[in-house]
């Protein structure tokens, strides 16, 4: 077994690998960029080496610097994690040439499976079912369009060297193909260095089911069952679970055998995932499901913890043992499924704004208590701490929340409870959106396909589960508790409503869901408090509250709820068991005379690079028309006109880096 390894990655996967290595008595070396100098993964390892600038191309993708770090620190092997260099056959070869063990498959397997078109031809020879499509080398746009027309629409354009949903577009009709192809190729060459694509028939009502495989250097290969990754946005996974709901033993055995055949076809060693697209005629007819090979990921997957949860195994430990020359710890007939596990990806993004990635500081980051590798528990994998910054240089994922239960229903309930315990302030996240998905009837009843989010949009987006009355009651109660803390310190700061005669009242003004609202608090002579929202039914409710741990029990009328509030300036972030919301408390004097005069400003939604402008100065545009394309967090974002108008001036050029909020062009 190795004595020291270098982890050629960052964030949660670097922390994850370091944890297993420490348990096994293996020392670890971290690498870090300028942006990650104080990152959690740096402190999680025994040593750390700086490898370059903040952008991945200046640090985590510079494999010559990483190899120098490995040799300088005496590491014997390199674990690539996932992303970055994990599927780079040149890096795997360079590790071998430097006398370092690459903890992954041989370079030949990475090469064979790295290009989707080549891998599909290989799988066809191995007898693995394929989706109808074009996987040829000829990349002439006219030929690609003709192939898409032949296959039929909707068609899928996919970067041949792609992954993670990047360089992928669904085209609904022939006239949209050319624009989608151009966008796909731009994204592909920026992300993978190659703009080659393949064309496939877009399977209707598809499920994304993948098989975890493991091979060793002694010719053994097993499959560790399946994961369902059908819940996706922008072709990127949101929720993953194991085993796949509705999976029959017959279909599991067929898919497992096909996955092992795929792995053996390339003499696979280590952890890998064979991904299948599964067609279903109806959600409640698993016997009708047909599977087709999609691709093989020659690395550990983000969602590997759900497989660990249902098998009780540590897949990183398996990776280390296999890479050191040991045989697989178990045979196929010794592997068992125990219970059900679900993983939720906590991302810095705004689901209600087309999942736009967010950047910022984790001013508050609270998470549920977690215990890894135990049945029936909650696990959190992350690479950040409270106070850390989510930057535009890397992926927007903050953490992974993994739960396990004896049944899917139990795991769902545990997941919702755990999500409610995640409190993040400082940037937008998808936590509440995930709760909407988990609570939706479609997900709860396993009506799964990759279009679930679009299909269930009315119950997933722009949903408020905390009512205005409850939110206002919580904010007022917390404000009154803060007022009480001043009593006895400064009599002139007391705001307890005392006066010699008459009824004392206080007015609170808020902004909630972009709308100004107000409430009136009355101090009654018997010491009771009455809270009434203006504009609502004129029924006053008695308000009472009591401290409880880090929050308050708040009661108004007949309702009672626990609440926690974290302040960000004037904005109260309210967390309750049923959900979360935010209210901005207004000070009329502080805001007197202010007016919003944004006019025709069109600004960058986040830091990034200007890819292109679709207009020039003097052009007349219509509301909703695409004006510019930005690239940030490895994704393209289109900036559209908010209204009809005329382009007055372009303020940047393609290729320019811009800050969050920078005005890109003027619209008259």
Secondary structure, DSSP 8 states (H G I E B T S, - for coil): --SEEEE---HHHHHHHHHHHHHTT-EEEEEEESTTTT-HHHHHSSEEEEEE-SSGGGTTT-HHHHHHHHHHHT-SEEE--SSTTTT-HHHHHHHHHTT-EESSS-HHHHHHHHSHHHHHHHHHHTT--B-SEE--S---HHHHHHHHHHH-SSEEEEETT--TTTTEEEE-SGGGHHHHHHHHHHHHHHHHS---EEEEE--TTEEEEEEEEEE-TTS-EEEEEEEEEEEEETTEEEEEEES-TT--HHHHHHHHHHHHHHHHHTT--EEEEEEEEEE-S-TT-GGG-EEEEEEEE-S--TTHHHHHHHHT--HHHHHHHHHTT---SS-GGG----SEEEEEEEESEEGGGTTEE--EE-SEEE-----TT-TT-EEEEES--TT-EE-TTS--EEEEEEEEESSHHHHHHHHHHHHHT-EEESS--SHHHHHHHHHSHHHHTT---TTHHHHTHHHHSS---S-HHHHHHHHHHHHHHHHHHHTTT-GGG--S---SSS-EEEEEEEEETTEEEEEEEEE-TTS-EEEEETTS-S--EEEEEEEETTEEEEEETTEEEEEEEEEETTEEEEEETTEEEEEEEE-TTTTTT-----TTEEE-SSSEEEEEES--TT-EE-TT-EEEEEEETTEEEEEE-SSSEEEEEE-S-TT-EE-TT-EEEEE-
